[in-house]
Amino acid sequence: MRVATEVTTDGSLVWEGRSDVGRLPAGETVTRTRTIEVGYVDAARIKANDGVIRIETTVRTAGGTQTFTERRTVA
């Protein structure tokens, strides 16, 4: 299983990451938490967008692809 995450603000990409989770037995879950750092320009973009970011995580498995989207205010 592969997981890709993108963090955007007002349509601009501020961070992206990918990881390979490997095989999981049916019904098993994995939780990963990341602290990300953004540069000055991206931080200014987030601030200009009232601190709102969009987190989109795409999970790809042999059975298909599913995307989860979350909106958060961080500043």
C-alpha positions in Angstrom: 0.0 0.0 0.0 1.2 3.5 -0.9 0.2 6.7 0.7 0.7 10.2 -0.8 -0.2 13.4 1.1 -0.3 17.0 -0.2 -0.8 20.1 1.8 -2.1 23.2 0.0 -3.3 26.6 0.8 -5.4 28.7 -1.6 -4.4 26.2 -4.4 -0.6 26.4 -3.8 1.3 23.3 -2.8 3.2 23.9 0.4 4.3 20.3 1.3 4.1 16.8 -0.1 5.1 13.4 1.1 4.9 9.8 0.2 5.4 6.6 2.1 5.1 2.9 1.5 3.0 1.2 4.2 3.5 -2.3 2.9 1.0 -5.1 3.2 -1.7 -5.1 5.9 -4.0 -7.9 6.9 -7.7 -7.3 6.4 -9.1 -5.0 9.0 -5.7 -3.7 10.2 -5.0 0.0 10.3 -1.9 2.2 10.4 -1.6 5.7 11.8 1.2 8.0 11.0 1.7 11.5 12.3 4.1 14.0 10.8 5.2 17.4 11.8 6.0 19.4 8.7 8.1 22.5 8.2 7.3 25.0 5.6 9.5 27.8 4.3 8.9 31.6 4.9 7.1 32.0 1.5 4.8 29.2 2.1 4.1 30.3 5.7 3.2 33.8 4.3 0.8 32.1 1.9 -0.8 30.2 4.7 -1.2 33.4 6.8 -2.6 35.3 3.8 -5.2 32.5 3.4 -6.4 33.1 7.0 -4.3 30.1 8.2 -6.4 27.6 6.2 -4.8 24.6 4.7 -6.1 21.6 2.8 -4.7 18.1 3.4 -5.3 15.5 0.7 -4.2 12.0 1.4 -4.5 9.3 -1.4 -4.2 5.7 -0.4 -3.4 3.3 -3.3 -3.9 -0.5 -2.8 -4.2 -3.5 -5.1 -7.9 -3.1 -4.6 -8.2 0.5 -5.7 -7.5 4.1 -4.8 -9.2 6.3 -2.1 -8.7 10.0 -1.4 -9.4 11.7 1.9 -9.5 15.5 2.2 -9.4 17.6 5.3 -9.5 21.4 5.8 -7.8 22.9 8.9 -7.0 26.3 10.3 -3.4 26.3 11.5 -2.7 30.0 12.3 
